[in-house]
Amino acid sequence: MTTLAKVISKAFSDSSTEIADALLKHLLLFYAAVLLVAAMALTYGMDLSPGLF
């Protein structure tokens, strides 16, 4: 978990100007978008109102 936090911190730091860092940032954003779409697809049609919990 700490390693993941360090990678995310490095990817979104303002001092990262190398191409590898830019690629890492784009890959992390793409991965986050894929996870969001997957979560939305899995919960499609479910009643997620506060009354459910």
PDB file of N, CA, C and O in Angstrom:
ATOM      1  N   MET A   1       0.824  -1.186   0.000  1.00  0.00           N
ATOM      2  CA  MET A   1       0.000   0.000   0.000  1.00  0.00           C
ATOM      3  C   MET A   1       0.869   1.250   0.000  1.00  0.00           C
ATOM      4  O   MET A   1       0.553   2.235  -0.667  1.00  0.00           O
ATOM      5  N   THR A   2       1.960   1.205   0.747  1.00  0.00           N
ATOM      6  CA  THR A   2       2.862   2.354   0.784  1.00  0.00           C
ATOM      7  C   THR A   2       3.497   2.587  -0.578  1.00  0.00           C
ATOM      8  O   THR A   2       3.672   3.729  -1.003  1.00  0.00           O
ATOM      9  N   THR A   3       3.838   1.508  -1.254  1.00  0.00           N
ATOM     10  CA  THR A   3       4.439   1.642  -2.575  1.00  0.00           C
ATOM     11  C   THR A   3       3.464   2.290  -3.549  1.00  0.00           C
ATOM     12  O   THR A   3       3.854   3.138  -4.352  1.00  0.00           O
ATOM     13  N   LEU A   4       2.212   1.895  -3.480  1.00  0.00           N
ATOM     14  CA  LEU A   4       1.200   2.491  -4.350  1.00  0.00           C
ATOM     15  C   LEU A   4       1.048   3.980  -4.060  1.00  0.00           C
ATOM     16  O   LEU A   4       0.912   4.780  -4.986  1.00  0.00           O
ATOM     17  N   ALA A   5       1.070   4.355  -2.799  1.00  0.00           N
ATOM     18  CA  ALA A   5       0.973   5.766  -2.433  1.00  0.00           C
ATOM     19  C   ALA A   5       2.174   6.551  -2.946  1.00  0.00           C
ATOM     20  O   ALA A   5       2.030   7.687  -3.397  1.00  0.00           O
ATOM     21  N   LYS A   6       3.359   5.947  -2.880  1.00  0.00           N
ATOM     22  CA  LYS A   6       4.555   6.624  -3.386  1.00  0.00           C
ATOM     23  C   LYS A   6       4.495   6.801  -4.899  1.00  0.00           C
ATOM     24  O   LYS A   6       4.886   7.844  -5.423  1.00  0.00           O
ATOM     25  N   VAL A   7       4.007   5.783  -5.596  1.00  0.00           N
ATOM     26  CA  VAL A   7       3.905   5.870  -7.058  1.00  0.00           C
ATOM     27  C   VAL A   7       2.905   6.953  -7.454  1.00  0.00           C
ATOM     28  O   VAL A   7       3.166   7.742  -8.362  1.00  0.00           O
ATOM     29  N   ILE A   8       1.771   6.990  -6.779  1.00  0.00           N
ATOM     30  CA  ILE A   8       0.764   8.007  -7.084  1.00  0.00           C
ATOM     31  C   ILE A   8       1.304   9.392  -6.758  1.00  0.00           C
ATOM     32  O   ILE A   8       1.090  10.336  -7.519  1.00  0.00           O
ATOM     33  N   SER A   9       1.996   9.521  -5.642  1.00  0.00           N
ATOM     34  CA  SER A   9       2.579  10.802  -5.261  1.00  0.00           C
ATOM     35  C   SER A   9       3.604  11.259  -6.297  1.00  0.00           C
ATOM     36  O   SER A   9       3.634  12.431  -6.672  1.00  0.00           O
ATOM     37  N   LYS A  10       4.429  10.343  -6.749  1.00  0.00           N
ATOM     38  CA  LYS A  10       5.435  10.677  -7.757  1.00  0.00           C
ATOM     39  C   LYS A  10       4.781  11.032  -9.083  1.00  0.00           C
ATOM     40  O   LYS A  10       5.253  11.928  -9.783  1.00  0.00           O
ATOM     41  N   ALA A  11       3.714  10.351  -9.433  1.00  0.00           N
ATOM     42  CA  ALA A  11       3.059  10.589 -10.719  1.00  0.00           C
ATOM     43  C   ALA A  11       2.398  11.949 -10.766  1.00  0.00           C
ATOM     44  O   ALA A  11       2.345  12.570 -11.828  1.00  0.00           O
ATOM     45  N   PHE A  12       1.893  12.429  -9.637  1.00  0.00           N
ATOM     46  CA  PHE A  12       1.166  13.692  -9.641  1.00  0.00           C
ATOM     47  C   PHE A  12       1.960  14.851  -9.047  1.00  0.00           C
ATOM     48  O   PHE A  12       1.392  15.911  -8.787  1.00  0.00           O
ATOM     49  N   SER A  13       3.258  14.670  -8.827  1.00  0.00           N
ATOM     50  CA  SER A  13       4.067  15.772  -8.305  1.00  0.00           C
ATOM     51  C   SER A  13       4.332  16.782  -9.417  1.00  0.00           C
ATOM     52  O   SER A  13       4.383  16.430 -10.595  1.00  0.00           O
ATOM     53  N   ASP A  14       4.497  18.030  -9.027  1.00  0.00           N
ATOM     54  CA  ASP A  14       4.707  19.099 -10.010  1.00  0.00           C
ATOM     55  C   ASP A  14       6.099  19.063 -10.622  1.00  0.00           C
ATOM     56  O   ASP A  14       6.307  19.615 -11.702  1.00  0.00           O
ATOM     57  N   SER A  15       7.056  18.428  -9.958  1.00  0.00           N
ATOM     58  CA  SER A  15       8.434  18.435 -10.453  1.00  0.00           C
ATOM     59  C   SER A  15       8.701  17.330 -11.471  1.00  0.00           C
ATOM     60  O   SER A  15       9.814  17.233 -11.988  1.00  0.00           O
ATOM     61  N   SER A  16       7.724  16.511 -11.764  1.00  0.00           N
ATOM     62  CA  SER A  16       7.954  15.413 -12.713  1.00  0.00           C
ATOM     63  C   SER A  16       7.788  15.914 -14.135  1.00  0.00           C
ATOM     64  O   SER A  16       6.678  16.214 -14.573  1.00  0.00           O
ATOM     65  N   THR A  17       8.895  16.004 -14.851  1.00  0.00           N
ATOM     66  CA  THR A  17       8.846  16.506 -16.223  1.00  0.00           C
ATOM     67  C   THR A  17       9.369  15.491 -17.227  1.00  0.00           C
ATOM     68  O   THR A  17       9.370  15.754 -18.430  1.00  0.00           O
ATOM     69  N   GLU A  18       9.809  14.348 -16.756  1.00  0.00           N
ATOM     70  CA  GLU A  18      10.350  13.357 -17.674  1.00  0.00           C
ATOM     71  C   GLU A  18       9.215  12.635 -18.394  1.00  0.00           C
ATOM     72  O   GLU A  18       8.076  12.620 -17.927  1.00  0.00           O
ATOM     73  N   ILE A  19       9.538  12.050 -19.512  1.00  0.00           N
ATOM     74  CA  ILE A  19       8.539  11.339 -20.306  1.00  0.00           C
ATOM     75  C   ILE A  19       8.007  10.127 -19.556  1.00  0.00           C
ATOM     76  O   ILE A  19       6.822   9.810 -19.653  1.00  0.00           O
ATOM     77  N   ALA A  20       8.865   9.450 -18.813  1.00  0.00           N
ATOM     78  CA  ALA A  20       8.423   8.276 -18.058  1.00  0.00           C
ATOM     79  C   ALA A  20       7.386   8.672 -17.008  1.00  0.00           C
ATOM     80  O   ALA A  20       6.412   7.950 -16.793  1.00  0.00           O
ATOM     81  N   ASP A  21       7.589   9.801 -16.362  1.00  0.00           N
ATOM     82  CA  ASP A  21       6.626  10.260 -15.372  1.00  0.00           C
ATOM     83  C   ASP A  21       5.304  10.655 -16.028  1.00  0.00           C
ATOM     84  O   ASP A  21       4.237  10.395 -15.473  1.00  0.00           O
ATOM     85  N   ALA A  22       5.367  11.271 -17.186  1.00  0.00           N
ATOM     86  CA  ALA A  22       4.146  11.645 -17.897  1.00  0.00           C
ATOM     87  C   ALA A  22       3.384  10.400 -18.332  1.00  0.00           C
ATOM     88  O   ALA A  22       2.156  10.355 -18.257  1.00  0.00           O
ATOM     89  N   LEU A  23       4.116   9.395 -18.784  1.00  0.00           N
ATOM     90  CA  LEU A  23       3.474   8.140 -19.175  1.00  0.00           C
ATOM     91  C   LEU A  23       2.832   7.470 -17.974  1.00  0.00           C
ATOM     92  O   LEU A  23       1.723   6.944 -18.075  1.00  0.00           O
ATOM     93  N   LEU A  24       3.517   7.483 -16.842  1.00  0.00           N
ATOM     94  CA  LEU A  24       2.968   6.898 -15.624  1.00  0.00           C
ATOM     95  C   LEU A  24       1.703   7.624 -15.198  1.00  0.00           C
ATOM     96  O   LEU A  24       0.739   6.992 -14.768  1.00  0.00           O
ATOM     97  N   LYS A  25       1.699   8.943 -15.313  1.00  0.00           N
ATOM     98  CA  LYS A  25       0.522   9.726 -14.951  1.00  0.00           C
ATOM     99  C   LYS A  25      -0.663   9.366 -15.845  1.00  0.00           C
ATOM    100  O   LYS A  25      -1.784   9.212 -15.361  1.00  0.00           O
ATOM    101  N   HIS A  26      -0.418   9.233 -17.136  1.00  0.00           N
ATOM    102  CA  HIS A  26      -1.497   8.880 -18.057  1.00  0.00           C
ATOM    103  C   HIS A  26      -2.006   7.464 -17.802  1.00  0.00           C
ATOM    104  O   HIS A  26      -3.207   7.209 -17.884  1.00  0.00           O
ATOM    105  N   LEU A  27      -1.100   6.552 -17.497  1.00  0.00           N
ATOM    106  CA  LEU A  27      -1.524   5.186 -17.207  1.00  0.00           C
ATOM    107  C   LEU A  27      -2.357   5.120 -15.929  1.00  0.00           C
ATOM    108  O   LEU A  27      -3.343   4.386 -15.871  1.00  0.00           O
ATOM    109  N   LEU A  28      -1.970   5.878 -14.911  1.00  0.00           N
ATOM    110  CA  LEU A  28      -2.749   5.896 -13.676  1.00  0.00           C
ATOM    111  C   LEU A  28      -4.134   6.507 -13.899  1.00  0.00           C
ATOM    112  O   LEU A  28      -5.125   6.009 -13.365  1.00  0.00           O
ATOM    113  N   LEU A  29      -4.202   7.567 -14.675  1.00  0.00           N
ATOM    114  CA  LEU A  29      -5.503   8.172 -14.969  1.00  0.00           C
ATOM    115  C   LEU A  29      -6.383   7.227 -15.780  1.00  0.00           C
ATOM    116  O   LEU A  29      -7.588   7.138 -15.544  1.00  0.00           O
ATOM    117  N   PHE A  30      -5.781   6.523 -16.734  1.00  0.00           N
ATOM    118  CA  PHE A  30      -6.535   5.557 -17.526  1.00  0.00           C
ATOM    119  C   PHE A  30      -7.043   4.420 -16.651  1.00  0.00           C
ATOM    120  O   PHE A  30      -8.186   3.985 -16.796  1.00  0.00           O
ATOM    121  N   TYR A  31      -6.193   3.934 -15.737  1.00  0.00           N
ATOM    122  CA  TYR A  31      -6.579   2.862 -14.833  1.00  0.00           C
ATOM    123  C   TYR A  31      -7.717   3.308 -13.910  1.00  0.00           C
ATOM    124  O   TYR A  31      -8.641   2.541 -13.640  1.00  0.00           O
ATOM    125  N   ALA A  32      -7.642   4.546 -13.433  1.00  0.00           N
ATOM    126  CA  ALA A  32      -8.713   5.081 -12.584  1.00  0.00           C
ATOM    127  C   ALA A  32     -10.025   5.177 -13.365  1.00  0.00           C
ATOM    128  O   ALA A  32     -11.089   4.880 -12.823  1.00  0.00           O
ATOM    129  N   ALA A  33      -9.955   5.587 -14.624  1.00  0.00           N
ATOM    130  CA  ALA A  33     -11.157   5.683 -15.448  1.00  0.00           C
ATOM    131  C   ALA A  33     -11.760   4.300 -15.694  1.00  0.00           C
ATOM    132  O   ALA A  33     -12.979   4.137 -15.668  1.00  0.00           O
ATOM    133  N   VAL A  34     -10.905   3.309 -15.932  1.00  0.00           N
ATOM    134  CA  VAL A  34     -11.388   1.939 -16.149  1.00  0.00           C
ATOM    135  C   VAL A  34     -12.068   1.413 -14.886  1.00  0.00           C
ATOM    136  O   VAL A  34     -13.114   0.770 -14.965  1.00  0.00           O
ATOM    137  N   LEU A  35     -11.476   1.686 -13.724  1.00  0.00           N
ATOM    138  CA  LEU A  35     -12.091   1.244 -12.472  1.00  0.00           C
ATOM    139  C   LEU A  35     -13.437   1.923 -12.236  1.00  0.00           C
ATOM    140  O   LEU A  35     -14.377   1.283 -11.765  1.00  0.00           O
ATOM    141  N   LEU A  36     -13.537   3.200 -12.554  1.00  0.00           N
ATOM    142  CA  LEU A  36     -14.799   3.915 -12.399  1.00  0.00           C
ATOM    143  C   LEU A  36     -15.875   3.330 -13.307  1.00  0.00           C
ATOM    144  O   LEU A  36     -17.002   3.107 -12.864  1.00  0.00           O
ATOM    145  N   VAL A  37     -15.546   3.083 -14.554  1.00  0.00           N
ATOM    146  CA  VAL A  37     -16.513   2.508 -15.491  1.00  0.00           C
ATOM    147  C   VAL A  37     -16.902   1.100 -15.056  1.00  0.00           C
ATOM    148  O   VAL A  37     -18.070   0.725 -15.164  1.00  0.00           O
ATOM    149  N   ALA A  38     -15.952   0.322 -14.571  1.00  0.00           N
ATOM    150  CA  ALA A  38     -16.255  -1.040 -14.107  1.00  0.00           C
ATOM    151  C   ALA A  38     -17.200  -0.995 -12.903  1.00  0.00           C
ATOM    152  O   ALA A  38     -18.148  -1.776 -12.825  1.00  0.00           O
ATOM    153  N   ALA A  39     -16.942  -0.088 -11.976  1.00  0.00           N
ATOM    154  CA  ALA A  39     -17.816   0.034 -10.806  1.00  0.00           C
ATOM    155  C   ALA A  39     -19.216   0.480 -11.216  1.00  0.00           C
ATOM    156  O   ALA A  39     -20.210   0.003 -10.668  1.00  0.00           O
ATOM    157  N   MET A  40     -19.292   1.391 -12.176  1.00  0.00           N
ATOM    158  CA  MET A  40     -20.601   1.841 -12.642  1.00  0.00           C
ATOM    159  C   MET A  40     -21.340   0.709 -13.352  1.00  0.00           C
ATOM    160  O   MET A  40     -22.554   0.573 -13.203  1.00  0.00           O
ATOM    161  N   ALA A  41     -20.624  -0.093 -14.113  1.00  0.00           N
ATOM    162  CA  ALA A  41     -21.261  -1.206 -14.817  1.00  0.00           C
ATOM    163  C   ALA A  41     -21.750  -2.269 -13.845  1.00  0.00           C
ATOM    164  O   ALA A  41     -22.811  -2.859 -14.047  1.00  0.00           O
ATOM    165  N   LEU A  42     -20.982  -2.514 -12.794  1.00  0.00           N
ATOM    166  CA  LEU A  42     -21.379  -3.530 -11.822  1.00  0.00           C
ATOM    167  C   LEU A  42     -22.573  -3.103 -10.985  1.00  0.00           C
ATOM    168  O   LEU A  42     -23.338  -3.950 -10.523  1.00  0.00           O
ATOM    169  N   THR A  43     -22.744  -1.804 -10.784  1.00  0.00           N
ATOM    170  CA  THR A  43     -23.839  -1.324  -9.948  1.00  0.00           C
ATOM    171  C   THR A  43     -25.016  -0.815 -10.764  1.00  0.00           C
ATOM    172  O   THR A  43     -25.933  -0.213 -10.205  1.00  0.00           O
ATOM    173  N   TYR A  44     -25.013  -1.041 -12.065  1.00  0.00           N
ATOM    174  CA  TYR A  44     -26.109  -0.573 -12.906  1.00  0.00           C
ATOM    175  C   TYR A  44     -27.415  -1.253 -12.496  1.00  0.00           C
ATOM    176  O   TYR A  44     -27.491  -2.481 -12.454  1.00  0.00           O
ATOM    177  N   GLY A  45     -28.423  -0.472 -12.200  1.00  0.00           N
ATOM    178  CA  GLY A  45     -29.726  -1.004 -11.856  1.00  0.00           C
ATOM    179  C   GLY A  45     -29.899  -1.292 -10.382  1.00  0.00           C
ATOM    180  O   GLY A  45     -31.003  -1.629  -9.953  1.00  0.00           O
ATOM    181  N   MET A  46     -28.842  -1.172  -9.590  1.00  0.00           N
ATOM    182  CA  MET A  46     -28.961  -1.432  -8.163  1.00  0.00           C
ATOM    183  C   MET A  46     -29.520  -0.202  -7.445  1.00  0.00           C
ATOM    184  O   MET A  46     -29.272   0.935  -7.848  1.00  0.00           O
ATOM    185  N   ASP A  47     -30.263  -0.447  -6.395  1.00  0.00           N
ATOM    186  CA  ASP A  47     -30.784   0.646  -5.582  1.00  0.00           C
ATOM    187  C   ASP A  47     -29.730   1.025  -4.564  1.00  0.00           C
ATOM    188  O   ASP A  47     -29.575   0.347  -3.548  1.00  0.00           O
ATOM    189  N   LEU A  48     -29.006   2.097  -4.822  1.00  0.00           N
ATOM    190  CA  LEU A  48     -27.937   2.528  -3.925  1.00  0.00           C
ATOM    191  C   LEU A  48     -28.361   3.744  -3.108  1.00  0.00           C
ATOM    192  O   LEU A  48     -27.522   4.562  -2.729  1.00  0.00           O
ATOM    193  N   SER A  49     -29.641   3.864  -2.840  1.00  0.00           N
ATOM    194  CA  SER A  49     -30.121   4.982  -2.045  1.00  0.00           C
ATOM    195  C   SER A  49     -29.706   4.794  -0.593  1.00  0.00           C
ATOM    196  O   SER A  49     -29.375   3.680  -0.187  1.00  0.00           O
ATOM    197  N   PRO A  50     -29.717   5.866   0.197  1.00  0.00           N
ATOM    198  CA  PRO A  50     -29.322   5.741   1.612  1.00  0.00           C
ATOM    199  C   PRO A  50     -30.195   4.773   2.387  1.00  0.00           C
ATOM    200  O   PRO A  50     -29.724   4.188   3.362  1.00  0.00           O
ATOM    201  N   GLY A  51     -31.427   4.580   2.001  1.00  0.00           N
ATOM    202  CA  GLY A  51     -32.300   3.642   2.689  1.00  0.00           C
ATOM    203  C   GLY A  51     -31.857   2.198   2.567  1.00  0.00           C
ATOM    204  O   GLY A  51     -32.238   1.360   3.384  1.00  0.00           O
ATOM    205  N   LEU A  52     -31.054   1.897   1.552  1.00  0.00           N
ATOM    206  CA  LEU A  52     -30.566   0.533   1.367  1.00  0.00           C
ATOM    207  C   LEU A  52     -29.606   0.150   2.484  1.00  0.00           C
ATOM    208  O   LEU A  52     -29.562  -1.006   2.905  1.00  0.00           O
ATOM    209  N   PHE A  53     -28.845   1.114   2.958  1.00  0.00           N
ATOM    210  CA  PHE A  53     -27.836   0.844   3.967  1.00  0.00           C
ATOM    211  C   PHE A  53     -28.421   1.020   5.344  1.00  0.00           C
ATOM    212  O   PHE A  53     -27.721   0.835   6.340  1.00  0.00           O
TER     213      PHE A  53
END
